[in-house]
Amino acid sequence: MHSSTAAPDLHPLSLTMAYRMRWKRRRLLWRALRARHQLRLVSARRSQVPASGVLVFVVLRNEAGRLPFFLQHYRRLGAAHFLVVDNDSDDGSAELLAAQPDVTLWQTRASYREARFGLDWLGWLLLRYGHGRWCLTVDADELLVYPGMQDYGLEALCQQLETLGQQGLGTLMLDLFPKGALGDQSYASGQNPLDVLPWFDAGPYRAVRQPPLGNLWVQGGTRERVFFAEQPERSPTLNKIPLLRWNRRYAYVNSTHSLLPPRLNGMYSGPGGNTPSGVLLHTKFLPEVVAKSRTEKARRQHFHTPDNFDHYYDQIASAPDLWHEGAQRYQGPEQLVELGLMRSAWR
């Protein structure tokens, strides 16, 4: 049900480019060190970060409605602890998080955009707490699913990846959507978002490797079909590598889409690829998205060139119907395996 351009193997960098990439990585790590001064510890639970288990790292703003199910989802998968940066929420998100026994919370009023869309803050937390640990870095509207999750939690998945010699797990970000105009649905805090957003596009998706990092670039799917049909080259990047056995020398470059050192980007080969992979169910299109799009357009904290995406926010704010005859109803992770959108780590 999907189409994918074969992603060529990574090629060794020239000595000059390898030198440049090392310096780029050092600059990003230095930014992360400086960014720690923008963070204020809210919940005094740092001493309770467990010595083992998978850590979940998140930057968010105004996600009080999503958080109860988000936390429940990752707790069910066996997440050991959540390390969260709240970027000046005013909807009760910080208060909700501060009351959780397995959450360590920081707050900042600094610019999300100037902090490399939160990566500088996450970089510091990963540097400080993630070294040598399996770390999952996600947004509050992303729910990780993977083959076998009904039987194997995150720790078992990580152990299997280590057995296979994999340092992490790449994923496709899969947009979920309702049937009917956006905003017409009802969603209650704590409800499973899939009750409201049960539909997705099985394809088409395309993938190419990007020099010089060798990161995969996957595009296509729902948002390209609806919002970027006339400019598909500007449609959102759908590949991520959110789960890694972290090392203090690593750095995310562009969200969790790409990493340094470049060799890490080779672990994801995209839809239809031959490496173990998962899917991030993207719950962006809950009913609140219509009002949020107006707010985020005004805040101008997303995208490197916000003016180029005004039409995107305007289209969402107009409450379109994303459903079409080719949409598939989500039935579970094994369905995504059958469609070629992810691949099991268990043979």
Secondary structure, DSSP 8 states (H G I E B T S, - for coil): --------------HHHHHHHHHHHHHHHHHHHHHGGG-EE-S--GGGS-SSS-EEEEEESS-TTTHHHHHHHHHHTT--EEEEEE-S--SSHHHHHHT-TTEEEEE--S-TTTTTTTHHHHHHHHHHH-TTSEEEE--TTEEEE-TTTTT--HHHHHHHHHHTT-SEEEEEEEE-B-SSBTT-S---TTS-GGGT--EE----EEEEEETTTTEEEEEEHHHHHHHSTT-GGGS---EEEEEEE--TT-EEEETTTEEESGGGGGG---TT-SS-EEEEEE-TTSTTHHHHHHHHHHHT-SSSSGGGGHHHHHHHHT--B---TT-EE---HHHHHHTTS---S--
